[in-house]
Amino acid sequence: MAVTLTENAARHVNAYLTKRGKGIGLRLGVKTSGCSGMAYKLEFADAIEEDDQVWESFGVKVVVDAKSLPYIDGTELDYTREGLNEGFKFHNPNEKSHCGCGESFQV
């Protein structure tokens, strides 16, 4: 499988990478956190490490470390705007439940 971005998410990441002036793509991972156990972690990728997996969506590299991959393999990351709220939305087929506040999930 792979971890992908929608066209809208890729456009948003590209705009921030351009504004930032450096970076090779987006790093997506997970960390232990929240009331459901795991939380998504997003940051700009400046390098590719030895144990990273890399995919490309709409010209943007998506970098995932080997430890995070089993939890997010198959995930599609979208960028949405709903009323006054905007942000990234994760469509993870491995997610079994998530907390009420939307900050953490369980596989």
C-alpha positions in Angstrom: 0.0 0.0 0.0 1.0 3.6 0.3 0.4 6.9 2.1 -1.0 9.5 -0.2 -2.2 13.1 -0.4 -5.2 14.4 -2.2 -4.6 17.1 -4.8 -5.8 19.7 -2.5 -3.5 18.6 0.3 -0.5 18.5 -2.0 -1.3 22.0 -3.2 -1.4 23.2 0.4 1.9 21.4 1.3 3.6 22.8 -1.8 2.6 26.3 -0.9 4.1 26.0 2.6 7.3 24.4 1.3 7.7 27.3 -1.1 7.0 29.8 1.7 9.4 28.0 4.0 12.1 28.0 1.4 13.4 24.5 2.0 12.3 20.9 2.5 11.8 17.8 0.4 8.2 17.0 1.4 5.9 16.1 4.2 6.8 13.6 7.0 3.8 11.7 8.4 4.0 9.5 11.5 2.3 8.6 14.8 3.1 9.1 18.4 1.7 7.8 21.6 -0.7 10.4 22.9 -4.3 11.3 23.8 -7.2 9.4 25.2 -7.3 6.8 22.4 -3.6 5.9 22.4 -2.1 7.3 19.2 -2.0 10.7 17.5 -0.8 11.7 14.0 2.4 13.7 13.7 3.0 16.0 10.7 6.1 17.9 10.0 8.2 19.0 7.0 10.7 16.5 5.8 14.2 17.9 5.2 15.9 14.6 4.8 15.1 10.9 4.1 16.4 8.5 6.8 17.5 4.9 6.1 14.3 3.3 7.5 11.9 5.7 5.8 9.4 4.8 3.1 8.7 7.5 0.4 5.8 7.9 -1.9 4.9 10.8 -4.1 1.5 12.4 -4.6 0.8 15.2 -7.0 4.5 16.2 -6.9 4.9 16.1 -3.1 7.0 13.5 -1.4 5.3 11.8 1.6 7.9 10.3 4.0 6.9 7.7 6.7 9.2 6.1 9.2 9.2 2.3 9.5 7.7 2.3 13.0 4.7 4.4 12.0 3.9 2.6 8.7 1.9 -0.3 10.1 -0.5 2.2 11.8 -1.0 4.5 8.8 -0.4 2.3 5.7 -3.2 3.1 3.2 -3.9 6.5 4.7 -5.0 9.4 2.5 -4.4 12.9 3.8 -6.7 15.6 2.6 -6.9 19.3 3.3 -10.4 20.6 3.9 -12.1 23.8 4.7 -15.5 23.7 6.5 -16.9 27.1 7.3 -14.2 28.9 9.3 -12.3 25.7 10.1 -9.6 24.4 7.8 -7.0 21.7 8.2 -5.7 18.3 7.4 -8.1 15.3 7.6 -6.8 11.7 7.8 -8.6 8.9 6.0 -7.0 5.9 7.7 -8.4 2.4 6.9 -6.6 1.0 9.9 -8.4 3.3 12.4 -10.8 1.3 14.5 -11.9 4.2 16.8 -11.0 7.8 17.7 -11.6 10.0 20.7 -14.4 12.6 20.8 -12.1 15.5 20.4 -10.5 14.0 17.3 -7.0 14.3 18.5 -6.2 10.6 18.9 -7.1 7.3 17.4 -6.8 3.5 18.0 -6.0 0.7 15.5 
